[in-house]
Amino acid sequence: MIYGDIPEQPIAFDIRIDRAEARRRWSAAHDYSLWRDEPFGASVDAAVWPSAFAQNRSDPFQTIPAPADSAFWSAFGLFDDLAEMLRCVPPEAAAGEIILIGLDREFLHLVPDQTLTSELASSDLIGVDRDQKVHLLGYDICDTFMTSMVFNAQADDELRLLAPSRSPSGLIADRAQALALIPELERRDPGHRPLLVMGVYSLGVLGDRQGA
């Protein structure tokens, strides 16, 4: 797939830490995931899949200095400009996966004003070619502040019986199944309404891109 063919509304770029390390860190959070035996997925939620931009200088996987001169990143911890984001990456920071987050267009009219998602959805992404190759990792369900209800909310055996099929990246594999799960998640936790479906796309890992 190419960027220009993405069906969702693209809302942000980020670079996330190595998936294997993120999976190791989230392995103890099985009570919060729909999939108890495999609790990690390539989530939009940075608590589940952390950003590679330095929040904690002692973290060996957050190797990219936080860009103090980027107003968008300072406000949201994400980027609206792919080229600007990649310029922030020092040559020695070879680890990390470049992702794009897209908001399902069916939910654009549901997002309340003055929430993280509404602010992101109102911005046009730049610094990316229409022909940029992207790979769909799957679908996440999150609230308007991008807390995942798939990986970062209390789950029980009854809810897990409704768990959709997983993609190889640990996300919901099928959009229709993600849509079908939302009413039950909102019934259980109305304080997080409205819930949104997000598509998560990979643009590749830093090492491969820099070597291209």
C-alpha contacts under 8 A as a table, 3 or more apart, distances in Angstrom:
res1	aa1	res2	aa2	distance
1	M	5	D	6.67
1	M	6	I	7.52
1	M	133	K	5.90
1	M	134	V	5.61
1	M	135	H	6.36
2	I	5	D	5.56
2	I	6	I	6.97
2	I	130	R	6.83
2	I	131	D	5.24
2	I	132	Q	5.34
2	I	133	K	4.39
2	I	134	V	5.44
3	Y	6	I	5.55
3	Y	129	D	7.31
3	Y	130	R	5.25
3	Y	131	D	5.94
3	Y	132	Q	5.33
3	Y	133	K	6.16
3	Y	134	V	6.09
4	G	130	R	4.61
4	G	131	D	6.37
4	G	132	Q	7.80
6	I	9	Q	7.73
6	I	10	P	7.82
7	P	104	D	7.53
7	P	105	R	7.72
8	E	102	G	5.07
8	E	103	L	5.30
8	E	104	D	4.63
8	E	105	R	5.52
8	E	198	M	7.88
8	E	199	G	6.93
9	Q	102	G	5.11
9	Q	103	L	5.02
9	Q	104	D	6.26
9	Q	105	R	5.93
9	Q	121	A	7.24
10	P	100	L	7.07
10	P	101	I	6.00
10	P	102	G	4.15
10	P	103	L	6.35
10	P	121	A	7.57
10	P	124	D	7.97
10	P	125	L	7.01
11	I	80	D	7.15
11	I	100	L	7.64
11	I	101	I	5.87
11	I	102	G	5.48
11	I	103	L	6.68
11	I	120	L	5.32
11	I	121	A	5.28
11	I	123	S	6.96
11	I	124	D	7.39
11	I	125	L	6.77
12	A	78	L	6.10
12	A	79	F	5.47
12	A	80	D	5.26
12	A	100	L	5.86
12	A	101	I	5.40
12	A	102	G	7.29
12	A	120	L	6.83
12	A	125	L	7.00
13	F	78	L	6.02
13	F	79	F	4.99
13	F	80	D	6.20
13	F	81	D	7.34
13	F	82	L	6.46
13	F	85	M	7.95
13	F	98	I	7.27
13	F	99	I	5.67
13	F	100	L	4.61
13	F	101	I	6.38
14	D	51	S	6.93
14	D	78	L	5.56
14	D	79	F	6.19
14	D	85	M	7.70
14	D	98	I	5.92
14	D	99	I	5.41
14	D	100	L	6.65
15	I	51	S	5.76
15	I	52	A	5.60
15	I	53	F	7.25
15	I	96	G	5.85
15	I	97	E	5.26
15	I	98	I	4.44
15	I	99	I	6.02
16	R	19	R	7.89
16	R	49	W	6.51
16	R	50	P	5.68
16	R	51	S	4.19
16	R	52	A	4.86
16	R	53	F	7.90
16	R	96	G	5.36
16	R	97	E	5.18
16	R	98	I	6.54
16	R	99	I	7.30
17	I	21	E	7.26
17	I	22	A	6.73
17	I	49	W	7.06
17	I	50	P	5.99
17	I	51	S	5.82
17	I	52	A	4.86
17	I	61	F	6.11
17	I	62	Q	6.90
17	I	95	A	6.90
17	I	96	G	4.67
17	I	97	E	6.41
18	D	21	E	5.48
18	D	22	A	6.34
18	D	61	F	7.59
18	D	95	A	6.48
18	D	96	G	5.33
18	D	97	E	6.68
19	R	22	A	4.94
19	R	23	R	5.97
19	R	42	A	7.45
19	R	49	W	7.46
20	A	23	R	5.08
20	A	24	R	6.28
21	E	24	R	5.04
21	E	25	R	6.31
22	A	25	R	5.13
22	A	26	W	6.19
22	A	40	F	7.67
22	A	48	V	7.19
22	A	49	W	5.65
22	A	50	P	7.00
23	R	26	W	5.22
23	R	27	S	5.96
23	R	39	P	7.96
23	R	40	F	5.34
23	R	41	G	7.54
23	R	49	W	7.99
24	R	27	S	5.30
25	R	28	A	7.18
26	W	29	A	5.40
26	W	30	H	7.81
26	W	39	P	6.90
26	W	40	F	5.93
26	W	48	V	6.45
27	S	30	H	6.38
27	S	38	E	7.48
27	S	39	P	6.11
27	S	40	F	6.67
29	A	32	Y	5.58
29	A	33	S	6.94
29	A	39	P	6.57
30	H	33	S	5.36
30	H	35	W	7.24
30	H	36	R	4.66
30	H	37	D	6.88
30	H	38	E	7.38
30	H	39	P	5.03
31	D	36	R	6.47
31	D	154	Q	6.26
31	D	155	A	6.11
31	D	156	D	7.52
32	Y	36	R	7.87
32	Y	39	P	7.64
32	Y	150	V	7.83
32	Y	151	F	5.64
32	Y	152	N	5.10
32	Y	153	A	4.86
32	Y	154	Q	4.50
32	Y	155	A	5.43
33	S	36	R	5.79
33	S	39	P	5.10
33	S	40	F	7.53
33	S	150	V	5.79
33	S	151	F	4.10
33	S	152	N	6.22
33	S	153	A	6.73
33	S	154	Q	7.09
33	S	155	A	6.07
34	L	39	P	7.10
34	L	150	V	5.71
34	L	151	F	6.41
34	L	155	A	5.95
34	L	156	D	7.92
34	L	159	L	7.33
34	L	160	R	5.42
34	L	163	A	6.05
35	W	38	E	5.36
35	W	39	P	5.21
35	W	160	R	6.90
35	W	163	A	7.30
36	R	39	P	5.27
38	E	170	G	7.82
39	P	151	F	6.71
40	F	48	V	7.16
40	F	151	F	6.92
40	F	170	G	6.34
41	G	48	V	7.66
41	G	49	W	7.67
41	G	151	F	7.32
41	G	169	S	5.90
41	G	170	G	3.92
41	G	171	L	5.27
42	A	48	V	7.86
42	A	49	W	6.26
42	A	137	L	7.23
42	A	169	S	5.81
42	A	170	G	6.13
42	A	171	L	6.24
42	A	200	V	7.63
43	S	46	A	7.31
43	S	48	V	6.33
43	S	49	W	5.94
43	S	140	D	6.22
43	S	148	S	7.11
43	S	151	F	7.63
43	S	171	L	6.99
43	S	200	V	7.43
44	V	48	V	7.94
44	V	49	W	7.26
44	V	101	I	6.93
44	V	140	D	6.89
44	V	142	C	7.98
44	V	146	M	6.64
44	V	147	T	7.86
44	V	148	S	7.10
44	V	198	M	7.67
44	V	200	V	6.93
45	D	48	V	5.46
45	D	49	W	6.28
45	D	50	P	7.74
45	D	142	C	7.88
45	D	146	M	5.70
45	D	147	T	5.38
45	D	148	S	5.58
46	A	49	W	4.84
46	A	50	P	4.41
46	A	51	S	6.09
47	A	50	P	5.69
48	V	151	F	7.13
48	V	152	N	7.21
51	S	54	A	7.74
51	S	62	Q	6.98
52	A	61	F	6.38
52	A	62	Q	4.26
52	A	63	T	6.12
52	A	64	I	6.04
52	A	96	G	6.29
53	F	62	Q	5.35
53	F	63	T	6.39
53	F	64	I	4.63
53	F	65	P	5.83
53	F	66	A	5.42
54	A	57	R	6.00
54	A	59	D	7.74
54	A	62	Q	4.71
54	A	63	T	5.95
54	A	64	I	5.55
54	A	65	P	5.23
54	A	66	A	5.36
55	Q	62	Q	7.13
55	Q	66	A	7.19
56	N	59	D	5.54
56	N	62	Q	7.10
57	R	60	P	7.73
57	R	62	Q	7.31
57	R	63	T	7.99
59	D	62	Q	5.51
59	D	63	T	7.64
60	P	63	T	6.30
61	F	95	A	7.70
63	T	93	A	5.90
64	I	88	C	7.34
64	I	89	V	5.88
64	I	90	P	6.85
64	I	93	A	6.34
65	P	88	C	7.50
65	P	89	V	7.76
67	P	70	S	5.64
67	P	73	W	7.19
67	P	74	S	7.67
67	P	88	C	6.65
68	A	71	A	7.70
68	A	74	S	6.78
69	D	74	S	7.98
70	S	73	W	5.37
70	S	74	S	6.08
71	A	74	S	5.06
71	A	75	A	6.19
72	F	75	A	5.21
72	F	76	F	6.10
72	F	77	G	7.47
72	F	78	L	7.00
72	F	79	F	6.19
72	F	80	D	7.00
73	W	76	F	5.18
73	W	77	G	4.49
73	W	78	L	4.95
73	W	79	F	5.53
74	S	77	G	5.87
76	F	79	F	7.77
76	F	116	L	7.30
79	F	82	L	6.89
79	F	85	M	6.45
80	D	123	S	7.18
80	D	124	D	7.05
80	D	125	L	4.76
80	D	126	I	6.32
81	D	84	E	5.31
81	D	85	M	6.23
81	D	125	L	5.79
81	D	126	I	4.76
81	D	127	G	5.04
81	D	128	V	7.39
82	L	85	M	5.07
82	L	86	L	6.26
82	L	125	L	7.80
82	L	126	I	6.54
82	L	127	G	4.91
82	L	128	V	5.79
83	A	86	L	5.23
83	A	87	R	6.25
83	A	126	I	7.80
83	A	127	G	4.71
83	A	128	V	6.83
84	E	87	R	5.12
84	E	88	C	6.62
84	E	127	G	7.16
85	M	88	C	5.34
85	M	89	V	7.17
86	L	89	V	5.38
87	R	90	P	7.75
89	V	93	A	6.39
90	P	93	A	5.50
91	P	94	A	6.86
93	A	96	G	7.91
94	A	206	L	5.60
94	A	207	G	5.07
95	A	205	V	7.07
95	A	206	L	5.91
95	A	207	G	6.48
96	G	205	V	5.64
96	G	206	L	5.59
96	G	207	G	7.95
97	E	202	S	7.06
97	E	203	L	7.44
97	E	204	G	5.83
97	E	205	V	4.15
97	E	206	L	6.03
98	I	202	S	5.88
98	I	203	L	5.26
98	I	204	G	5.69
98	I	205	V	5.90
98	I	206	L	6.91
99	I	200	V	6.95
99	I	201	Y	5.48
99	I	202	S	4.52
99	I	203	L	5.72
99	I	204	G	7.65
100	L	200	V	6.01
100	L	201	Y	5.03
100	L	202	S	6.36
100	L	203	L	7.31
101	I	198	M	6.70
101	I	199	G	5.97
101	I	200	V	4.94
101	I	201	Y	6.41
102	G	198	M	5.49
102	G	199	G	4.98
102	G	200	V	6.39
102	G	201	Y	7.92
103	L	107	F	7.31
103	L	108	L	7.39
103	L	121	A	7.60
103	L	196	L	7.43
103	L	197	V	6.42
103	L	198	M	4.72
103	L	199	G	6.41
104	D	107	F	5.83
104	D	108	L	7.18
104	D	196	L	7.40
104	D	197	V	5.62
104	D	198	M	5.72
104	D	199	G	6.93
105	R	108	L	5.24
106	E	109	H	7.43
107	F	110	L	5.18
107	F	111	V	6.73
107	F	196	L	6.27
107	F	197	V	7.51
108	L	111	V	5.90
108	L	121	A	7.76
110	L	194	P	6.95
111	V	115	T	7.70
111	V	117	T	6.97
111	V	118	S	5.80
111	V	144	T	6.82
111	V	194	P	7.19
112	P	115	T	6.34
112	P	118	S	6.50
112	P	144	T	7.83
113	D	118	S	5.71
113	D	119	E	7.64
114	Q	118	S	6.33
114	Q	119	E	6.62
115	T	118	S	5.27
115	T	119	E	6.32
115	T	144	T	6.09
115	T	145	F	6.44
116	L	119	E	5.35
116	L	120	L	6.27
116	L	144	T	6.19
116	L	145	F	5.15
116	L	146	M	7.54
117	T	120	L	5.06
117	T	121	A	5.95
117	T	144	T	5.24
117	T	145	F	6.22
117	T	146	M	7.23
118	S	121	A	5.10
118	S	122	S	6.28
118	S	144	T	7.59
119	E	122	S	5.36
119	E	123	S	6.94
120	L	123	S	5.53
121	A	124	D	7.74
125	L	128	V	7.62
128	V	132	Q	6.84
129	D	132	Q	5.19
132	Q	203	L	7.96
133	K	203	L	6.57
134	V	201	Y	6.04
134	V	202	S	5.65
134	V	203	L	4.94
134	V	204	G	7.82
135	H	201	Y	5.25
135	H	202	S	5.10
135	H	203	L	6.57
136	L	199	G	7.22
136	L	200	V	6.08
136	L	201	Y	4.43
136	L	202	S	6.47
137	L	167	S	6.98
137	L	168	P	7.57
137	L	169	S	5.67
137	L	171	L	6.90
137	L	199	G	7.61
137	L	200	V	5.53
137	L	201	Y	5.38
137	L	202	S	6.64
138	G	167	S	6.05
138	G	169	S	7.07
138	G	170	G	7.74
138	G	171	L	4.98
138	G	172	I	5.53
138	G	173	A	5.20
138	G	174	D	7.28
138	G	199	G	5.96
138	G	200	V	5.77
138	G	201	Y	7.47
139	Y	171	L	5.51
139	Y	172	I	4.92
139	Y	173	A	6.44
139	Y	174	D	7.18
139	Y	175	R	6.54
139	Y	178	A	6.98
139	Y	197	V	6.60
139	Y	198	M	5.54
139	Y	199	G	4.67
139	Y	200	V	6.14
140	D	148	S	6.85
140	D	149	M	7.98
140	D	150	V	6.69
140	D	171	L	6.10
140	D	172	I	6.32
140	D	178	A	7.52
140	D	197	V	5.85
140	D	198	M	5.20
140	D	199	G	6.51
140	D	200	V	7.38
141	I	148	S	5.74
141	I	149	M	5.68
141	I	150	V	6.09
141	I	178	A	7.07
141	I	182	I	7.65
141	I	195	L	6.51
141	I	196	L	5.50
141	I	197	V	4.70
141	I	198	M	6.16
142	C	145	F	7.57
142	C	146	M	5.13
142	C	147	T	5.17
142	C	148	S	4.15
142	C	149	M	5.27
142	C	150	V	7.48
142	C	195	L	5.56
142	C	196	L	5.42
142	C	197	V	6.67
142	C	198	M	7.39
143	D	146	M	5.20
143	D	147	T	5.52
143	D	148	S	6.68
143	D	149	M	7.26
143	D	192	H	5.64
143	D	193	R	6.57
143	D	194	P	6.38
143	D	195	L	4.70
143	D	196	L	6.05
144	T	147	T	7.54
144	T	192	H	7.79
144	T	193	R	7.98
144	T	194	P	7.10
144	T	195	L	6.89
144	T	196	L	7.16
147	T	152	N	6.77
148	S	151	F	5.63
148	S	152	N	5.25
148	S	153	A	6.97
149	M	152	N	5.56
149	M	153	A	5.04
149	M	185	L	7.46
150	V	153	A	6.61
155	A	159	L	6.21
155	A	160	R	6.93
156	D	159	L	5.40
156	D	160	R	6.17
157	D	160	R	4.94
157	D	161	L	6.40
158	E	161	L	5.42
158	E	162	L	7.40
159	L	162	L	5.44
159	L	163	A	6.84
160	R	163	A	4.90
162	L	181	L	7.48
163	A	181	L	8.00
164	P	172	I	6.12
164	P	173	A	7.46
164	P	174	D	7.76
164	P	177	Q	5.94
164	P	178	A	7.19
164	P	181	L	7.99
165	S	172	I	5.99
165	S	173	A	5.74
165	S	174	D	7.27
166	R	169	S	7.63
166	R	170	G	5.43
166	R	171	L	5.44
166	R	172	I	4.83
166	R	173	A	5.00
167	S	170	G	5.19
167	S	171	L	5.26
167	S	172	I	5.81
167	S	173	A	4.36
168	P	171	L	7.50
172	I	175	R	7.39
172	I	177	Q	7.51
172	I	178	A	6.46
173	A	177	Q	7.93
174	D	177	Q	5.38
174	D	178	A	6.47
175	R	178	A	5.03
175	R	179	L	6.26
176	A	179	L	5.10
176	A	180	A	6.18
177	Q	180	A	5.01
177	Q	181	L	6.30
178	A	181	L	5.32
178	A	182	I	6.73
178	A	197	V	6.91
179	L	182	I	5.60
179	L	197	V	7.10
180	A	183	P	6.88
181	L	184	E	5.77
181	L	185	L	6.47
182	I	185	L	5.11
182	I	186	E	6.05
182	I	195	L	6.68
183	P	186	E	5.17
183	P	187	R	6.07
184	E	187	R	5.01
184	E	188	R	6.24
185	L	188	R	5.22
185	L	189	D	6.18
185	L	190	P	7.97
186	E	189	D	5.15
186	E	190	P	4.97
186	E	192	H	7.06
186	E	193	R	5.98
186	E	194	P	7.34
186	E	195	L	6.94
187	R	190	P	5.72
189	D	192	H	6.08
189	D	193	R	7.60
190	P	193	R	5.34
192	H	195	L	6.66
204	G	208	D	6.82
204	G	209	R	6.55
205	V	208	D	5.59
205	V	209	R	6.29
206	L	209	R	5.13
206	L	210	Q	5.96
207	G	210	Q	5.26
207	G	211	G	6.14
208	D	211	G	5.16
208	D	212	A	6.25
209	R	212	A	5.18
